[in-house]
Amino acid sequence: MEGVGISLCKFFYEFRASILKPRTIIHLDMDAFYPAVEALDNPQLKGKPVIVGGTPRRGVVSSASYEAREFGVHSAQPIATAVRLCPEGMFLPVRMKRYKEVSEQVFEIFHRFTPLVEPLSIDEAFLDVTGSTHLFGDPVEIAKKIKKTVVKETGLTISAGVAPSKFVAKIASDMDKPDGLTVVRPDRVRQFLDPLPIKKMWGVGKVTQESLGRLNVRTFKDLCQAPVKILERRFGRHGLEMHLLSMGIDDRNVVPGHDVKSIGHEDTFSNDILDIGEAKKELLSLANKVARRMRQKETTGRTITLKVKYGDFVQITRSTTLPKPTDDGTEIYSIACSLLEKTDVGRRPIRLLGISLSKLRFPASENQLALFDQNGSSQKRKNLNIALDSVYEKHGDNIIGPGTLLVR
């Protein structure tokens, strides 16, 4: 019965393609984005192994230049490991504000060619250019124009994959990095996918690879030919999805402008925190940063989540949902401190703390002031936040802050 379902899905996918104009999706991915921006701002870094992340003692690698990758350095790797693999590496802190500035430039270029832009992260996106060909030429020409424009206006390179689906386009963009362009025509999808190793498929990690290996499935072609019943028995629904993707069947649309789900900030500490008082000082700093970011985005949130990573890398979260949304740092801090009491902070060393807000409301809701707020404290805090934001805007983030943080 499952095989019949797969066959019907394949039939309707092919039928749709036969009666409708084939879609053309471009997946665009900036090349080693963080290190590339650092080299853009400091040309002396060009051609050198640049590693962006924490300090040489702490944290993890956020991104590495291609020169650093030759030493085995990769993202999510402990900085200490990266130092051992690449002792001559140029280790730099994350400058997220700068990366976002460049990202906005790049995405503005994307929107010149189509309104159907789906961000995946700060440095990659899907574009549906099916309806743009009458203005900008065939899809390959559009991809070339985007690449050329990005280089001209930002000085950075970008790799592109052009294909009839999101799944195939994303794989294609990674085939010829950096500054690559890989095109997969609709009638060449199976020829493109069949020889690829199964690790190229989304959602197939090391454990799944090993399980598939025990079924003698090592390539997309192997997966395509594997019995559907066995895949479903072993992997459930994911087995059916993998089988469809192995044939290039992916009918997902490009969804423009994914809504922001949460806003937060976290810090990894140079030395583990042992004292709960010091942890609360860090929470105060985080709460104010998150609150300011909320106000910049003109949003409020109801669910406050505290993230704690202990010295042994065990990570936990604690959260609570408020009756009314907030963007006030004092309120966020107060809730975060109460969540802190539900952790082992003070009993176990702390490596990282983070605060985030979700269940966001756009634009920020104008909540009615409390009936019994006789002293007008809510309005006073709101006015204070507006004044502080104005100071930050003019003089920078570190010009003013809670007195408690001065002794950190």
N, C-alpha and C positions, 0 to 999 in steps of 0.2 A: 504493500500500500504506500509505503514511504517513497519507493522508487517511482510510483505513478505520480506522486505529488511533485517530485523533483522534475520529472519529464514534463508535466503540465506547466510548471514554472518556467522551464526552459522554452517550451513552445510559445507561451504568451510573451516572453521576453523577445524572442525572435520575431513573433508576429508584430509586436509593437514597433520594433525596429524597421520592419518591412513596409509599414504603412505611414510611419512618421519620419520626419527628417531626423537622421541620426544626430544624437547630441554630441557636442564636442566640449570636453572638459580639459582645462589646463591646471595642473598642480604646479605651483611656484614655491620654491624653497630657497631662501637666502643661504649663501655658502659660508659656513662657520661664522654666523652672524656676529656674535659678541666680539670675538677676536678681530673680525674684519673691521668693525667700527673702531676698535682700539687702534688698529693699524692706520685707519683713515685719519684719526685725530693725531696720531704720532707716527709719521712715515718711517721713523727709525725701526719700528717693529715689523715692517714688511719683510716677509721671507724668514722670519724667526719663529721658533716654537712658542706661541702665545697661549697661555692657559688662564682662563677667566673663572674665578670661583672664590673660595675662602682664602684665608691666609695660608702661607706655607706650612703652618702647624695644624690648622683646623679646617673643617668644612669639606665640601665635595666640589668636583669640577662641574661647572655649569656649561662650559663649552671650550673646545680646544681647536687651534688652527690646524690646518692639514699638515704642517710641518711637525707639530706636536703629536699628531695622531700616528705618525710614522714610528714614534717611540712606544706606541701602545697606549697612549693617553686617550681617554674617552670620557664623555659626560657621565655624571652620577658616580664617578670613581672617587674614592677618598683622596683628598689633596696629598696626604702623606705618601700614597702609592704613586701619584703622578710625579712627586718630587724624586722618588727613588728611580722611576723609569726615565725621567727627563730632568736631570739635575741642572741642566743649562737653560731650562725653560724660563720664560718671562711670566711670572705669576702676578696677576692683576685682580683687584676686587671688582665685583659686579657694579656697573654704573647703570642701573635700570632706567633712570630718568633719561639718560642720553640715548639708550637703545630704543626707548619708546618714541623719542623725537624722530629718529631715523626711520623707525617702523611706520610712523604716520606718513612720512614722505613717500615711502614705498607703496603703502596701501592707497594713497591718493592717486598714484600712477595706475594701479590696478583698476580703480573705479573710472578712469578715463575710457577704458575699453569695454566695460560691461558693468551694469548695476548688480549683477549676480556674483558677488564676492563673498565667500564663506571663510572667515578666518579660522585657522586651526591653532595658531599660536602667534607670538609676536613677530615671527619671521617666515610664516608659510600660510598659504591659502589655496582654496579651490576657486577657479573661475569658470563659469559656464558662458562660453562665447558663441553658442549656437546662433544667437540672434544678432551677432556683431559682425558677421562676415560681409554684409552688404556695405558696411562703413569702413572696415579696416582690412579687408582681404580675407584669404583663406586662413584657417586656424593656425597653421604653421607660421604664416606671415605675422599673425597677431602675436604669437609667442616671441618671435624674433624682435618685433617692435617693442614689446614690453621689456625684454632683456636689454635692448639697446638703450631705451629710455632710462631704465634704472641705473645703468652704468653711467650714462651721461649726467644725470641729475644728482646722483648720490655718490658715485665713485665706487660702488660695490657691485659684485657679480651675483647672479641668481641663476639657479638651474630650473629647467622646465620639463614637464612631461605632458605630452598631448595625446589624448586617448578618448574613446567613447564613453568611459565611465570613470568615477572617482577612484575606484580601487586600482585600476590599471594605470591611471595618470599618476597616482602617488608612487607606485613602484617605478614607473618610467623616469620620474624626475630624479631618482636616486641612482640611475644607471651610469651616468657619465659626469659625476661631480668632480671638480667644481666647474661652473660656467657651462653646464651641459644643456643639451636639448635632445630629448628622445621622443620620437613620434611613433605611435602605434595605431595603424589604420584599423578600421572596424573589421576588415576581412583578415587581419593578421594577428588578432588578439591571442588565439590559441597557439599560434606559432611563436609568439613572444613569451607567453606564460609557461608552456610545457616544460622547457628545460630548466626553469628556475628552481633553486633549492627552496624547500618548504619554509625555511626561516624568513623568507621574504614576505610571507603572508602576515597581515595584521592579526594580532591576538595569538600568534604561535610563538610561545616562549620556549625556553629550554626544556621544561617538563613535557610540554605538548610535543615538541620535536622528538623527544625520546620515546613517547608513547606511539607516535606515528611510525618511528623507526622500527619498532617491534612489529608493526604491520607491513614492513617493507615499503613504507611510503616516505620517499625522500625528495621527490620533485613534485611540481604541480601536476604533471602528467600522471604520476603514480596516484595522487590524491583523486584526480578526476576519474581514474579507472577503479578506484577502491569501491567495494560494495557499500551502498548507502546504509544498509541495515547495521553493518558492523561499525561504521562511523558514528551512527546515532547511538548504538548501544554503548560505545566507549566514551563518546564526548557529548551526548545529548544533543540539544538544539545547535550547539556550536559545531558539531560534526556536519550537520546539514548545511550550515552557513559556509563552512570551509569548502564543502563539495561544490556548492554553487560558485563561489569565488574562484575556485580552481579552473572553472570553465569560462571565467570572465563575466559571469552574470552578476551584475550589480546595478540595480535600477534606482539607487538613491539620488535624490535631487540635490543640487547645490542650494544651501539655505543661507541667504545673505544675513550678515550682521547678527551672529549668535549673541543672545542676551548674556550680559555678565551675570554669573551665578553667585559670585561672592567677591568680596574685597578684603584683603588682609595684608599682614606684614609679619615677618619672622626674622629672628636673629640667631646665628650660631656664635657661641662665645669662645674666645681665645682660651679661657680656662673654665673648666666645669664650675657651675655655681652650686655651693653647698648650703648657703644661708637663705632662708625663706624671705628675710627682709630684702636682700639683694635681688631676689627673684621678683619681688613686688615692685622694686624700682624699675627693673627691666620691663615689667608689664605696663607701668605708667608710661614709659617712653613709647612702647608699642601701641598702647591704646590711643595716645595722642596722634601718632602717625596715621593709624587707621582712620581715626575720626576726621582728620584733615583730608585724607584721600576720599573719604565718603562725601564730604562737602564739596570737594573739587568736582566730583562726578555728579553732584546734585542728586544724591540718593540717600535713603535711610535704610536700615536693616533691623530685622527682629531677632534673628538667631545669632547668638554670639558663641563662637567656638574657640576654645583654648587648646593649643597644640603643645605637647611636651615631649621632648626626646631626651632620654636619660643618657648618662655617660656610656652605657653599654649598647647604645643605639636602639634600644627598645622605645617605640613611639606610641603614645596614647593621645586621645582627644577627649575633651569634655565640653558639653554644650548645653545651652538653655535658650528658650524662646521667650521673648518679652511680650507683654500684652500690646505694647505700642512700639513702633519702629523708632530708632534713634540714630543720631550722628554725633552724639556728645561724648567727648573723650572721658569725662568724669564718670559718666554712667557706664561706659564700656569698661573702664578700669575697675569699677566697683564689682561688676558682674564677673570679670576675669579673676579677681581676687577670690571671690566665693567659689569659683570653679577650681582655683588652685588648691583649695582645701580638700578637694576630692582626689588629689594626686599624692605621690610620694615625695613631692618637693620638700626639702628640709631633711629628708631621710635618705635620699639617693642623689648622687651628683646629677646636675642638669647640664646638658650640652646645648639644647636649643629650646627657645620659647617662641610661640607665635599666637597671634590673635586674628580672627577673621569674622566678618559679618556676612550672613546670607539672608535669604528671604527678603531680597532687596525690593525697594519701591522707588520707581522712577516716574516723575520727578519726586524729589523729597517731599513727603507729605507735610502739610501745614497742620500739625496737631493742635486741637483746642487746648488752651492752657488749663491746668487743673483748677477746679472750682475753689478748692481750699488752699491754693498756693498764694496765701495772703501777702507774702513778702515778694512775690513776683520772681522767685529764684529761677524758674524755668526760663522766663524772658531775659533775665539778667545773664544767664549762662549762654543763651543764644546770641545776645548782643556781644558778649565777651568773645565768643567763637568767631563772630564776624570781624571784630577788631583784630584778633590774633591772626586770622587768615590774611588780612590786609597787610599786617606787618611782615608775615612770612613771604608774601608775594613781592614785597619791595626789597627785603633785606636778606632773604634766604632762610633755610630751615633751622639753622642753629643760633639765630640771633636772640631768641627768647624761649623760655620753657619753664616748667615747674621747678621751684627752688630745690625740691628734693633731689633732682637729677644733677645738680651742680657738683655734688660730691662724688659722683660715680667715677 
